[in-house]
């Protein structure tokens, strides 16, 4: 294999730059030409790419976001868009692509692989929602960002003896909410995997905790559950505690990647190039039991999420 390319797709995540750096350096060190595609699959359709060398990726390992920019590309879901992308690959002699992104990005990688362009996926998303992998790049940084933001909020919540209902990102996966909830000692945690009777659950938790003389409360709610302002009003009416709501939003996606994200991204980026060199296609690199392994993308996309109810129950038992 002489020429490969790398792109980032979907929501950006801290650590994507470290993965790009590893792909470019590993590719160049193997004597390959490496292209960086801008704006995800859209750049492949638009012929928006440039050759990268080992110095093009200097001083990016510590930066959040992605130097290649990213997009959620609807045009790529249509055959016309896909064919335009394949034409670009032919034009530049691209024989393999490393796709850094989430499950939507892997669907694109699978479709390109099926059409003769070998692709290797690297899980890059704050959501930790790639079922086949124990970890996705960006998750650790994001978790720490949420924790730091909520620690700040806690100062004011405690000072005013208030309740704060905080909405956390995560797409349809509750990992960010559950684990940040544990890290900040939330009184109640609401995740999409266990979300029946949200109001009842939260109000019961607050009432129970109030009996132990607690006067301030942090309630962590996963996005998608929605209605944090409405839930805050309900809590205020039912529990008699002044309550505010806060949507943390995109601040969660930014910032310098943690050591864990830089290391995992670097190792995965390197591994992606090794797989392409071996002639592999349609694989996603994952972490399983602390080891870097890979799965068929089709198989990976069809795995079912198993919710860790034990951790959820422990979180509630010790946050009283
Ligand atoms: O996948 C990352 C993520 O931040 C999700 O947590 C969230 O649901 C979504 O992206 C937000 O997307 P956008 O940046 O397009 O609003």
Boltz pocket constraint, residues with backbone or C-beta under 6 A from the ligand:
constraints:
  - pocket:
      binder: B
      contacts: [[A, 11], [A, 12], [A, 102], [A, 125], [A, 126], [A, 127], [A, 169], [A, 170], [A, 171], [A, 223], [A, 253]]
      max_distance: 6.0
